[in-house]
Amino acid sequence: MNKVVLPIEEKPAICCYHNMAFPLSIIQGCSKSIGKDCTSWMIGKYLNCVYYTNSPGNDYGICIDDWWGWEEGVLIHQCMDFLPELIKSLNATPLDIVKHMIKNGCYVSGGFNEKYIPGKSAFGKYDYHHDYLIYGYDDYESVLYSIGYLSQRKYVPFKIKYVDFSCAIDDNLQPKKSFEIWKYNSEYEFSINIPRIRTCFTDYYNSTTSYGKREKALYGFEANEKLKEYIQKFAIASNRRRIDDRYTRAFMEHKRMVLLCAKLLQRLAENYIAPFTTVYEKSCSIFSLSLKYNIDKDKNEISRICNLFDEIFQIEKGVIKSFIIDLSGSVSI
């Protein structure tokens, strides 16, 4: 009988989607546990936005090229794929594999069927293959420690019974069992990367990206204009439709990261903290109004949201160009 719980950040800086929240939960949690601060690294990662025009979902988000930080060496990564018959020949269950990895200081992510996971919207109702993150186990309670979004649409830690996890993996709607293994690199030294920050802000201003541009994707200002256009459609939409609050959360979290960047670069960005604070506060209002609209379906809230977008765009277009010039020491962009 054993219990192992690895460090985790329950409120990561970005949590609009699992694939952004999971790595930051690990990186922020682990770095904090050994007295390190990864903020200087984060502010060079989450400074652009993207809107995928041909996506069936997850259209709008924060543009980032290396979600898990493994290319930079922040996290060490290994993918393990097993055919069901191979697992049987090993005389080991998926639960055994997960527990073994955690015992050795590794986090485990992958996909399972949320129909078997209490607290999830799909629980007991329908099949839904979705990603998970496991960071601990307790043999005394027969539970795994996980974190993610539950049916209340909140990113929170929760426990999964061994038997429920086994069912969710066995019936995961995939031909093989895949485990993504992540280990925090305690030797990694976080630092501020001014050239990367300047590049990200320049990309945002010019509505592009220097990090893996994709077809039929909009970036920066153009992505935000597309997000506003998406919101505007609710003024004439059926009251049964809901605003995807992951989009407005991502917009808000992007503005919070920009403000955090300005605060950390105070010597270079002292004059920009006030306007970026105003932008962040207005983005918080957009997020709150989107949640409110999903409850009361008041069309006036759509108009208020769009006005806030316009106010933010006006501030940013007047400020970000100057900010880039100050970062680069150049009069051209």
C-alpha positions as CSV (number, residue, x, y, z in Angstrom):
1,M,0.0,0.0,0.0
2,N,1.4,3.4,-1.0
3,K,0.5,7.0,-1.7
4,V,2.4,9.4,-4.0
5,V,1.2,12.9,-4.9
6,L,3.4,15.0,-7.2
7,P,3.4,18.8,-7.1
8,I,0.6,20.5,-9.0
9,E,-0.6,24.1,-9.6
10,E,-4.3,24.1,-9.1
11,K,-4.7,27.6,-10.7
12,P,-2.3,27.8,-13.6
13,A,-1.8,31.1,-15.4
14,I,-3.6,29.7,-18.5
15,C,-6.5,27.3,-18.2
16,C,-8.8,28.0,-21.1
17,Y,-8.0,24.5,-22.5
18,H,-6.7,21.3,-21.0
19,N,-3.7,21.2,-23.4
20,M,-2.5,24.6,-22.0
21,A,-3.6,24.1,-18.4
22,F,-2.0,20.7,-17.9
23,P,1.6,21.7,-18.7
24,L,1.4,24.8,-16.7
25,S,-0.1,22.9,-13.7
26,I,3.0,20.7,-13.8
27,I,5.6,23.4,-14.5
28,Q,4.3,26.0,-12.1
29,G,3.6,23.4,-9.4
30,C,7.1,21.8,-9.7
31,S,9.1,25.0,-10.0
32,K,7.3,26.5,-7.0
33,S,8.0,23.3,-5.0
34,I,11.7,23.8,-5.3
35,G,11.7,27.6,-4.9
36,K,11.9,28.6,-8.6
37,D,9.6,31.1,-10.4
38,C,8.7,30.3,-14.0
39,T,7.0,33.6,-14.7
40,S,10.0,35.0,-16.7
41,W,9.6,31.9,-19.0
42,M,5.8,32.2,-19.3
43,I,5.8,35.8,-20.4
44,G,7.6,34.9,-23.6
45,K,5.2,32.1,-24.5
46,Y,1.6,33.3,-24.4
47,L,1.6,36.7,-26.1
48,N,-0.2,36.0,-29.4
49,C,-3.7,34.8,-30.3
50,V,-5.1,32.5,-33.0
51,Y,-8.5,31.9,-34.6
52,Y,-8.9,28.7,-36.7
53,T,-11.4,29.4,-39.4
54,N,-11.8,25.8,-40.5
55,S,-12.0,24.2,-37.0
56,P,-15.2,22.4,-35.9
57,G,-14.5,23.6,-32.3
58,N,-11.7,25.1,-30.2
59,D,-11.6,27.9,-32.8
60,Y,-10.1,30.7,-30.7
61,G,-7.2,30.5,-28.3
62,I,-3.7,31.6,-27.3
63,C,-1.1,30.9,-30.0
64,I,1.8,28.9,-28.7
65,D,4.2,26.6,-30.6
66,D,5.4,24.4,-27.7
67,W,2.6,23.8,-25.3
68,W,4.4,21.4,-23.0
69,G,7.8,23.0,-23.1
70,W,9.5,19.8,-24.0
71,E,11.4,21.3,-27.0
72,E,13.0,23.7,-24.6
73,G,13.7,21.0,-22.1
74,V,11.4,22.3,-19.3
75,L,9.6,19.0,-19.4
76,I,11.1,15.6,-20.4
77,H,8.7,13.7,-22.6
78,Q,8.1,10.1,-23.6
79,C,5.1,8.6,-25.5
80,M,4.1,5.0,-24.8
81,D,1.7,3.2,-27.1
82,F,0.3,-0.2,-26.3
83,L,-2.0,-2.5,-28.3
84,P,-4.5,-4.1,-25.9
85,E,-3.0,-7.6,-26.4
86,L,0.5,-6.3,-25.6
87,I,-0.6,-5.0,-22.2
88,K,-2.2,-8.4,-21.5
89,S,1.1,-10.2,-22.4
90,L,3.0,-7.9,-20.0
91,N,0.7,-9.0,-17.2
92,A,0.2,-5.3,-16.3
93,T,-2.9,-3.2,-16.4
94,P,-3.0,0.5,-17.5
95,L,-3.5,1.4,-13.9
96,D,-0.2,-0.5,-13.0
97,I,1.6,1.5,-15.7
98,V,0.3,4.8,-14.5
99,K,1.1,4.1,-10.9
100,H,4.6,3.0,-11.8
101,M,5.3,6.2,-13.7
102,I,4.0,8.4,-10.9
103,K,6.1,6.5,-8.3
104,N,9.1,7.5,-10.4
105,G,8.2,11.2,-10.5
106,C,6.4,11.2,-13.8
107,Y,3.1,12.8,-14.7
108,V,0.8,10.8,-17.0
109,S,-1.6,12.3,-19.6
110,G,-3.6,10.6,-22.4
111,G,-7.2,10.0,-23.4
112,F,-10.0,8.1,-21.8
113,N,-13.8,7.8,-22.0
114,E,-15.4,10.3,-19.7
115,K,-18.6,8.3,-19.6
116,Y,-17.0,6.4,-16.7
117,I,-15.7,9.5,-14.8
118,P,-18.0,10.9,-12.0
119,G,-18.1,14.7,-12.2
120,K,-17.7,14.9,-15.9
121,S,-20.6,16.1,-18.1
122,A,-20.6,12.8,-20.0
123,F,-20.7,10.6,-16.9
124,G,-23.2,7.8,-17.3
125,K,-24.8,9.4,-20.4
126,Y,-22.6,9.1,-23.5
127,D,-19.2,8.2,-24.8
128,Y,-16.7,11.1,-24.9
129,H,-13.0,10.6,-25.6
130,H,-11.1,13.4,-23.8
131,D,-7.7,14.1,-22.4
132,Y,-6.7,13.7,-18.7
133,L,-3.7,14.4,-16.4
134,I,-2.8,12.1,-13.5
135,Y,-0.4,13.4,-10.8
136,G,-0.8,11.0,-7.9
137,Y,-2.3,7.9,-6.4
138,D,-3.5,6.6,-3.0
139,D,-3.7,2.8,-2.5
140,Y,-5.5,3.4,0.8
141,E,-8.4,5.1,-0.9
142,S,-7.9,3.3,-4.2
143,V,-7.9,6.6,-6.1
144,L,-5.9,8.5,-8.6
145,Y,-5.3,12.3,-8.3
146,S,-6.3,14.2,-11.4
147,I,-7.1,17.8,-12.4
148,G,-9.2,19.3,-15.2
149,Y,-12.6,20.6,-16.1
150,L,-15.7,19.0,-14.5
151,S,-19.3,19.5,-15.4
152,Q,-19.4,22.9,-13.5
153,R,-17.0,24.2,-16.1
154,K,-14.3,24.8,-13.5
155,Y,-10.7,23.6,-13.7
156,V,-10.2,21.8,-10.4
157,P,-8.4,18.8,-8.8
158,F,-10.4,15.7,-8.2
159,K,-10.1,12.0,-7.5
160,I,-10.8,9.1,-9.8
161,K,-11.5,5.6,-8.3
162,Y,-9.2,2.9,-9.7
163,V,-12.1,0.9,-11.1
164,D,-13.5,4.0,-12.9
165,F,-10.2,4.8,-14.5
166,S,-9.7,1.3,-15.6
167,C,-13.1,1.3,-17.3
168,A,-12.5,4.7,-18.9
169,I,-9.2,3.4,-20.4
170,D,-10.5,0.0,-21.5
171,D,-13.4,1.6,-23.4
172,N,-11.5,4.7,-24.6
173,L,-12.8,4.4,-28.2
174,Q,-9.2,4.1,-29.5
175,P,-7.5,1.0,-31.0
176,K,-4.5,1.4,-28.7
177,K,-3.7,2.6,-25.2
178,S,-1.5,5.7,-25.3
179,F,0.3,7.3,-22.4
180,E,2.2,10.6,-22.5
181,I,4.8,10.6,-19.8
182,W,6.1,14.0,-18.5
183,K,8.9,14.6,-16.0
184,Y,9.9,18.1,-14.8
185,N,13.5,19.1,-15.4
186,S,14.6,20.6,-12.1
187,E,17.9,21.7,-13.7
188,Y,16.1,24.0,-16.2
189,E,16.9,27.7,-15.5
190,F,14.1,30.2,-16.3
191,S,15.0,33.5,-17.8
192,I,13.5,36.5,-19.7
193,N,13.9,36.2,-23.4
194,I,13.5,39.8,-24.7
195,P,14.0,38.9,-28.4
196,R,11.2,36.3,-28.3
197,I,8.9,38.7,-26.4
198,R,9.6,41.4,-29.1
199,T,8.9,38.9,-31.8
200,C,5.6,37.7,-30.3
201,F,4.4,41.3,-29.8
202,T,5.4,42.1,-33.4
203,D,3.6,39.1,-34.7
204,Y,0.5,40.0,-32.7
205,Y,0.6,43.6,-34.1
206,N,1.1,42.3,-37.7
207,S,-1.5,39.5,-37.3
208,T,0.9,36.7,-38.1
209,T,3.2,34.2,-36.3
210,S,6.8,33.3,-36.6
211,Y,6.2,30.0,-34.9
212,G,4.6,27.4,-37.2
213,K,2.0,29.4,-39.1
214,R,-1.0,27.3,-40.1
215,E,-3.3,27.6,-43.2
216,K,-6.8,29.1,-42.6
217,A,-5.7,30.5,-39.3
218,L,-5.8,34.2,-38.2
219,Y,-3.4,35.7,-35.7
220,G,-3.1,38.7,-33.5
221,F,-5.5,41.6,-34.2
222,E,-7.2,39.7,-37.0
223,A,-7.9,36.7,-34.7
224,N,-9.5,39.1,-32.1
225,E,-11.6,40.8,-34.8
226,K,-12.8,37.3,-35.8
227,L,-13.7,36.6,-32.2
228,K,-15.7,39.8,-32.0
229,E,-17.5,38.7,-35.2
230,Y,-18.3,35.3,-33.6
231,I,-19.8,37.1,-30.6
232,Q,-21.8,39.5,-32.8
233,K,-23.7,36.6,-34.4
234,F,-25.4,35.9,-31.0
235,A,-27.3,39.2,-31.4
236,I,-29.5,37.4,-34.0
237,A,-28.9,33.8,-32.9
238,S,-31.4,31.4,-31.3
239,N,-31.5,31.7,-27.5
240,R,-30.6,28.0,-27.3
241,R,-27.0,28.8,-28.5
242,R,-24.3,29.4,-25.9
243,I,-21.2,31.6,-26.2
244,D,-18.2,29.3,-25.9
245,D,-16.8,30.8,-22.8
246,R,-13.4,29.1,-23.4
247,Y,-12.9,31.7,-26.1
248,T,-13.6,34.7,-23.9
249,R,-11.6,33.1,-21.1
250,A,-8.6,32.7,-23.5
251,F,-9.0,36.3,-24.5
252,M,-9.0,37.4,-20.9
253,E,-6.0,35.2,-20.0
254,H,-4.0,36.6,-22.9
255,K,-4.6,40.1,-21.7
256,R,-3.5,39.0,-18.2
257,M,-0.3,37.6,-19.6
258,V,0.4,40.8,-21.5
259,L,0.0,42.8,-18.3
260,L,2.2,40.3,-16.4
261,C,4.8,40.8,-19.1
262,A,4.7,44.6,-18.7
263,K,5.0,44.3,-14.9
264,L,8.0,42.0,-15.1
265,L,9.7,44.3,-17.6
266,Q,8.9,47.4,-15.5
267,R,12.1,49.2,-16.4
268,L,11.2,48.9,-20.1
269,A,7.5,49.0,-19.8
270,E,6.6,51.3,-16.9
271,N,4.5,53.6,-19.1
272,Y,2.5,50.6,-20.5
273,I,1.3,49.1,-17.2
274,A,-1.7,51.4,-16.9
275,P,-3.1,50.9,-20.4
276,F,-2.5,47.1,-20.2
277,T,-4.3,47.1,-16.8
278,T,-7.3,48.8,-18.4
279,V,-7.3,46.3,-21.3
280,Y,-7.2,43.4,-18.8
281,E,-10.0,44.8,-16.7
282,K,-12.2,45.2,-19.9
283,S,-11.4,41.6,-20.9
284,C,-12.5,40.4,-17.5
285,S,-15.8,42.2,-18.1
286,I,-16.1,40.5,-21.5
287,F,-15.6,37.1,-19.9
288,S,-18.2,37.9,-17.1
289,L,-20.7,39.2,-19.6
290,S,-20.3,36.0,-21.8
291,L,-21.1,33.9,-18.7
292,K,-24.1,36.1,-17.9
293,Y,-25.4,35.9,-21.4
294,N,-25.3,32.1,-21.3
295,I,-27.6,32.3,-18.3
296,D,-30.1,35.0,-19.1
297,K,-29.8,35.3,-22.9
298,D,-30.0,39.1,-22.8
299,K,-29.1,40.4,-26.2
300,N,-28.1,43.8,-24.7
301,E,-25.1,42.0,-23.3
302,I,-23.8,41.1,-26.8
303,S,-23.8,44.8,-27.6
304,R,-21.9,45.6,-24.4
305,I,-19.3,42.9,-25.2
306,C,-18.7,44.2,-28.7
307,N,-18.3,47.8,-27.4
308,L,-15.7,46.5,-25.0
309,F,-13.9,44.7,-27.8
310,D,-13.7,48.0,-29.8
311,E,-12.4,49.9,-26.7
312,I,-9.7,47.2,-26.2
313,F,-8.7,47.3,-29.9
314,Q,-8.4,51.0,-29.9
315,I,-6.1,51.0,-26.8
316,E,-3.9,48.2,-28.0
317,K,-3.4,49.6,-31.5
318,G,-2.1,52.8,-30.0
319,V,0.1,51.2,-27.4
320,I,1.6,48.0,-28.7
321,K,3.5,49.6,-31.6
322,S,5.2,51.9,-29.1
323,F,5.9,49.0,-26.8
324,I,7.6,47.1,-29.6
325,I,9.7,50.1,-30.5
326,D,10.8,50.5,-26.9
327,L,11.7,46.8,-26.7
328,S,13.7,46.9,-29.9
329,G,15.3,50.3,-29.6
330,S,14.3,50.8,-33.2
331,V,11.8,53.2,-34.9
332,S,10.7,50.6,-37.5
333,I,8.6,47.4,-37.1
